[in-house]
């Protein structure tokens, strides 16, 4: 048993009247002891559920991210000349709606916006379809890339994927706890705001509950990240909904407070029911159809998302211009050609 961890567990797990918040240093110590196995399984499980019940603070989340940086140093600043857009989506994936995040990333990178995604295989609690699996199904496998190859792929194609089990294996030891406690621990929120890059970033993340949005805003501010976009997206992802109001907040460098924003897909001709997620095979086939035969595919959700992010990432001056550019990139074949460029680069780096 770790006596040091026991003291931190006692602090957060004493109940609604006597529990106390951890300092940033204490939160970093707790995360380090869990990730390295210094804490016992009983202590780790108790901490994760107690921390969820107490609710994490921005200071605690920033401390956990400090531990992430210490155990998994961020990729170095590659002098990209513009912010690296980090698209963070729940690691436990999607179970009800078709994810189009991979299409959004391809549209952005085809337009010259550098993009990094990160994630894992199917994990608890949802065991849904993750971004990694959609990429693999389309023929983009990032699981064998080392850190240098991750960087090369980014500088060559404006697109890369940081496969967490390979580059930060300590996190995998904690995944079993998610299944055993049956709830997402605060570590799931940490993943949404994790930016494994030392240069200038534009952090993009989805959320479900408004308190999570506030936690992320506070933690990012403590970490010095002032450029971000947060989306109340489909199943907590960063995919904008088509059948309801899209709620988001964003901050650009120099802003003193985040901007709250609401978008209605129907106002721009993209409203309607969401694409359902049936089977993995059917989802991959639908995404393949979008990328390789856009002239006959339903592009509504893809243009809605791609256009929005082209605007937020500064490639277009207005939403309308973003939608027009997303449509052009798809129908002209530029996204398809860019996809093949990434595929060829992957085959060269990791045959």
Secondary structure by P-SEA (a helix, b strand, c coil): ccaaaaaaaaaaccccccbbbbcaaaaaaaaaaaaaccccaaaaaaaaaaaaaacccaaaaaaaaaaaaaaccccccccccbbbbbbbcccccccccccaaaaaaaaaaaacbbbbbbbbccccccccccaaaaaaaaccccccccaaaaaaaaaaccbbbbcccccccccccaaaaaaaaccccaaaaaaaaccccccccccccccccaaaaaaaaaaaaaaccccbbbbcccccccccccccccccccccccccbbbbbccccccccccccccccccaaaaaaaaaaaacccccccaaaaaaaaaaaaaaacccccaaaaaaaaaaaaaaaaaaaaaaaaaaaaaaacc
